[in-house]
Every structure is written in structure tokens, then in C-alpha cells.
Amino acid sequence: MAAAAARRGHPAANRVCCPEHPDAHLIEDYRAGDQICSECGLVVGDRVVDVGTEWRTFSNEKSDKDRSRVGAAENPLLSGGDLSTMISRPSGSAGFNEDGSAKYHNRRSMSSSDRALVNAFREITGMADRINLPRNIVDRTQMLFKQVNDQKSLKGRSNDAISAACLYIACRQEGVPRTFKEICAISRVSKKEIGRVFKLILKALETSVELITTGDFMSRFCSNLNLPSQVQRAATHIARKAVELDLVPGRSPISVAAAAIYMASQASEEKRTQKEIGDIAGVADVTIRQSYRLIYPRAHELFPSDFTFHTPIDQLPQL
């Protein structure tokens, strides 16, 4: 019938369809691999290949068994492409030699260098997850670590310190900087060690990072303090004007941002204490007070013109 249809130029010759109902919709039974006519139930095709996933894996399953047999995606940062073959233990006589030893053995599936990279990448992913950093930050951090590892210029430094420093650099290069204290809180190395390795990496890779400003942290700090947008805009304006007027020479952008938030919040209804701001910004109360004392004498020049004062400038804390 198909040959006759082909000679007549029938459309059924070019597609699978029911010979009695060529326009009927075909139902695909993926379990049996059949294509069935929806009108008469005739099986018009069998052994259809299922192009879906073979087995699915759910990350929240309690079982430790991974039912997926395709493995993880290829990692271009590893020398072997992260591809390997694991041979299971033999179960029959065909898998053993005459002396009882197994015929086939697994070679070392990963070099020591790649194993160190995999462990570092796992540590980087864990640190990024703790502070909810996006995937592009993780990818850049892993690329930086790979470059440092290939140069072998930081021998003697722990991989944990290099991972933390690379994460700090990646955050600044991607425009979402984090403070050393924030990186230190999610890593297993000290702030001082991260700072040392950070400078060594910049020198080894001959790269640079953009200077951080008060605006890089303002929105995040204000959001964590549950401050309204008006206070955030005022704090941003205060910090920017203080830098333009050179009122805070030598002070870190983080301490200036914290002092600006304190001043703006004290002038509004949503007041925050130095300790609350210090806990979020990662600076000491005395640091906020020192920066605040520098900008307070010219406070009337720092607030935006459209700011609604709940507390007048002359009644702000003088510290």
C-alpha cells in the first residue's frame, strides 16, 4: 500500500499516518514506543525512540544514589574535560582471569591537579551560595582560580585563601563588590590572609579592579536595614557630596557609607543606631562616629533639596 501511495504521490508516502485515516492525529505511547491512530486504534509505528531523559535526578532526594547515567556537564577548566569511564565490579566468570583477579581495572580517573581544581571549585560554589551570588560570579571566580593555578605563582598559599581572594576579585570585576569581612565570614581563612593573597593575585595576573565607591554598598546596606527609598537616596547623596567636598580624606568608602546612612536615618522617621548600621556594614561603632564627625559640621550642604526632615539638622546627634 505504501508503494502504491508513493507511485500516486500520496502525502502518506512522506509521513507516518494511518492508511485508513491519513488525517487522524497519532497518539504516541512512549512506554511501548508505539504510534497509534486516534480514530481506529491501529498501531502505525513501533519502536519509536524516546528522545527524553533516560533517568531523572532530583537534588532534594534523600537517597545517595544518582540515577542519571550521563554524568555532569563537561567542565572546560579541567585538563581532561572532566570526562572519564568507570568500570563496575565484575559479577560473572567472564570478568575474572584464571588466577581470580579482575580483568579490567579503573585507571586513576582524575589527575591530582584536576582533583585540586574540583575541590577548589566546590569550595567556591559553596561560598557563593552562602551569600546568594549569581552563577556568572562563580564562573569568573573559577576562571581566576584556574589562571592562578596554571601560573603556579602562589605556591605555599592555601587553596582556601586563593579561592576567597578570587571570589572577592570576581565580585568587584562584575560590579557587585563585597567587603573583606563578608568574604571572610563565608570562608575558612582570616581577613588579613585574604588581603595578602588578593594583592598577590593582582600582581601575578597583571590585572586590576575598579575602585570601590560608597554607592556600591549603599543600596544593599539600606535594604538590609529595611530603610525606605527616601532615606537611601538621601544617604547616597550625602556620601557623594562628602567625597566631592573632600570632607572624608583617607576614610574607606564603607565607613563613609555607614556614616551617611546614620545621618540620613537620624534626620528621618526611620532611625537606626550606630550598632545596627555597624553590624550590617561590618564596621565598628567608633569608625562610624569618626566619619560622622567629619561630615556633621557641613550637614546642611549634604542633604538633597527635596528631603523631608523629621528631625531638623541642628537637632541631629553631635557625637
C-alpha positions in Angstrom: 0.0 0.0 0.0 2.8 2.4 0.8 4.5 1.6 -2.5 1.2 2.4 -4.3 0.8 5.6 -2.4 4.4 6.6 -3.3 3.6 6.0 -7.0 0.5 8.1 -6.8 2.3 10.9 -4.9 0.1 10.4 -1.9 1.2 12.5 1.1 1.1 9.3 3.3 4.3 8.3 1.5 6.3 11.1 3.1 4.9 10.8 6.7 3.7 8.2 9.1 -0.1 8.1 9.2 -2.9 5.7 9.4 -3.7 4.2 6.0 -7.5 4.3 6.7 -7.5 7.8 8.4 -4.5 9.7 7.0 -5.6 13.0 8.6 -6.2 11.5 12.1 -4.0 12.6 15.0 -1.4 9.9 16.1 -1.1 9.2 19.8 2.5 8.3 21.0 2.8 5.7 23.7 6.3 6.4 25.0 6.4 3.4 27.3 5.7 0.9 24.5 7.3 3.0 21.7 4.2 2.9 19.6 2.3 5.4 17.4 -1.4 4.7 17.5 -4.2 6.1 15.3 -6.7 8.1 17.4 -9.6 7.1 15.2 -9.3 3.3 14.9 -6.5 2.3 17.3 -4.3 0.9 14.6 -0.6 0.8 15.6 1.0 2.5 12.6 4.5 2.8 14.0 6.5 0.9 16.6 9.9 1.1 18.3 9.8 4.9 18.4 13.0 6.3 20.1 12.2 8.3 23.2 14.3 11.5 22.9 13.6 12.5 26.6 15.9 12.0 29.5 16.7 8.4 30.4 16.6 8.8 34.1 15.9 11.9 36.2 17.8 13.1 39.2 16.3 15.3 41.9 18.6 17.2 44.1 16.3 17.0 47.1 16.1 13.2 47.1 17.3 11.7 50.3 18.9 8.7 48.6 22.6 9.0 47.8 22.2 7.1 44.6 22.4 9.1 41.4 20.1 7.6 38.8 21.4 9.6 36.0 23.9 7.8 33.8 25.1 10.7 31.8 27.2 12.5 34.5 27.7 16.2 34.9 28.3 18.7 32.1 31.8 18.9 30.7 34.0 21.3 32.6 36.4 23.1 30.1 38.6 24.3 33.0 39.8 20.7 33.7 42.6 19.2 31.6 40.7 16.0 30.8 37.4 17.8 30.1 36.1 16.1 33.2 35.2 13.0 31.2 36.0 9.6 32.4 34.8 6.0 32.3 34.2 3.9 35.5 34.2 0.1 35.2 31.9 -1.6 37.7 33.0 -4.7 39.6 32.7 -7.9 37.6 29.8 -10.2 38.6 30.4 -13.2 36.4 33.2 -15.6 35.5 33.9 -13.7 32.3 35.2 -10.7 34.3 38.0 -12.6 36.0 41.3 -14.1 35.0 42.3 -17.7 35.7 44.0 -16.6 38.9 40.8 -14.9 40.1 41.9 -11.3 39.5 39.6 -8.9 37.7 40.4 -8.5 34.0 39.6 -4.8 33.9 40.6 -2.1 36.3 39.8 1.5 36.7 42.7 3.8 36.0 43.1 6.9 38.1 40.2 8.8 36.7 41.5 12.2 37.6 44.9 13.8 38.0 46.0 15.3 41.3 45.9 18.8 39.7 42.4 18.3 38.4 41.3 16.9 41.8 42.7 20.1 43.5 40.7 22.2 41.0 37.5 20.2 41.6 37.8 20.7 45.4 38.5 24.4 44.9 35.6 24.8 42.6 33.3 23.1 45.1 34.5 25.4 47.8 33.9 28.5 45.6 30.4 27.3 44.8 29.7 26.8 48.5 30.9 30.3 49.4 28.9 31.9 46.6 25.8 30.0 47.7 26.1 31.3 51.3 25.7 34.9 50.2 23.5 34.2 47.2 25.9 35.2 44.4 24.8 34.5 40.8 26.3 32.0 38.5 28.4 34.4 36.5 30.3 35.4 39.6 31.1 31.7 40.3 32.2 31.2 36.7 34.5 34.2 36.8 35.9 33.1 40.2 36.7 29.6 38.9 38.4 31.1 35.8 40.6 33.3 38.0 41.5 30.3 40.2 42.4 28.3 37.1 44.7 31.0 35.9 46.4 31.3 39.2 46.8 27.6 39.5 48.3 27.3 36.0 50.9 30.0 36.7 52.0 28.3 39.9 53.0 31.7 41.2 51.3 31.3 44.6 52.9 28.2 45.9 52.7 27.8 49.6 49.3 29.6 49.8 46.3 27.6 50.8 43.7 26.9 48.1 41.0 28.2 50.5 42.7 31.6 50.7 43.2 31.8 46.9 39.5 30.8 46.4 38.3 33.5 48.8 40.6 36.2 47.2 39.4 35.2 43.7 35.8 35.5 44.8 36.5 38.9 46.2 38.1 40.0 42.8 35.3 38.5 40.8 32.7 40.4 42.8 34.5 43.7 42.1 35.0 43.0 38.5 31.3 42.1 38.0 30.2 45.3 39.7 28.8 43.7 42.8 31.6 44.2 45.3 31.6 42.6 48.7 33.7 43.6 51.7 36.7 41.6 53.0 34.7 40.9 56.2 31.8 39.5 54.2 34.2 37.2 52.3 36.0 36.3 55.5 32.6 35.3 57.1 31.9 32.7 54.5 35.4 31.3 54.1 37.8 29.5 56.5 40.7 32.0 56.3 41.4 35.3 58.1 40.7 38.7 56.6 44.4 39.5 56.7 45.3 36.4 54.7 42.6 37.2 52.1 44.0 40.7 51.7 47.6 39.4 51.2 46.6 36.8 48.6 44.3 39.4 46.9 47.4 41.7 46.3 49.5 38.7 45.1 46.8 37.6 42.6 46.5 41.1 41.1 50.3 41.2 40.7 50.6 37.7 39.3 47.8 38.1 36.8 48.7 41.7 35.9 45.0 42.7 36.3 43.2 45.4 38.2 39.9 46.1 39.8 37.7 49.2 39.8 37.9 51.3 42.9 35.0 50.8 45.2 32.7 53.7 46.0 30.1 54.5 48.6 27.4 53.8 46.0 28.5 50.2 45.6 27.3 49.3 49.0 24.5 51.8 49.7 21.5 50.0 48.3 22.4 46.7 49.9 23.1 48.2 53.3 19.9 50.2 53.3 17.9 47.2 52.1 19.3 45.0 54.9 18.4 47.8 57.4 14.8 48.0 56.0 15.2 51.7 55.3 12.7 53.4 52.9 13.9 54.6 49.4 13.9 58.3 50.5 16.5 57.6 53.2 18.5 55.6 50.8 18.5 58.4 48.2 19.5 60.9 51.0 22.3 58.7 52.2 23.6 58.2 48.7 23.5 62.0 48.1 25.2 62.7 51.5 28.1 60.3 50.8 28.6 61.5 47.3 28.7 65.2 48.4 31.0 64.4 51.3 33.5 62.9 48.8 33.2 65.7 46.4 33.8 68.3 49.1 36.7 66.3 50.4 35.3 66.0 53.9 36.5 62.5 54.5 40.1 62.2 53.2 41.6 58.8 53.9 38.3 57.2 55.1 37.2 53.9 53.5 34.0 54.1 51.3 32.3 51.6 53.6 32.8 53.8 56.7 31.6 56.9 54.8 28.6 55.0 53.5 27.8 53.9 57.1 28.1 57.4 58.4 25.9 58.8 55.7 23.2 56.2 56.4 23.4 57.1 60.1 23.0 60.8 59.4 20.1 60.3 56.9 18.3 57.9 59.2 18.6 60.2 62.2 17.0 63.0 60.1 14.1 60.8 59.2 11.4 58.8 61.0 13.2 55.5 60.4 16.1 56.0 62.8 18.9 53.4 63.1 21.6 53.2 65.8 25.3 53.0 65.1 25.4 49.4 66.3 22.6 48.4 63.9 24.4 50.0 61.0 27.8 48.7 62.1 26.5 45.1 62.2 25.3 45.4 58.6 28.2 47.3 57.2 30.8 45.3 59.1 32.5 48.4 60.7 32.9 49.3 64.3 30.8 52.0 66.1 33.9 54.1 66.6 34.6 54.1 62.9 31.1 55.4 62.1 31.5 58.1 64.7 34.8 59.2 63.3 33.4 59.6 59.8 30.2 61.2 61.1 32.2 63.9 63.0 33.9 64.8 59.8 30.7 65.4 57.8 28.5 66.8 60.6 29.8 70.4 60.5 28.6 70.8 56.9 25.5 68.7 57.1 23.3 71.5 55.7 25.2 71.2 52.4 24.9 67.4 52.1 21.2 66.7 52.2 19.2 66.7 48.9 16.9 69.7 48.4 13.8 67.5 48.3 14.4 65.6 51.5 11.7 65.7 54.1 13.2 66.3 57.6 11.5 64.7 60.6 14.4 65.9 62.8 16.0 69.2 61.9 19.7 69.4 61.1 20.5 71.4 64.2 18.9 68.6 66.4 21.0 65.8 64.8 23.3 63.9 67.2 26.7 65.7 67.5 28.6 62.7 69.0 
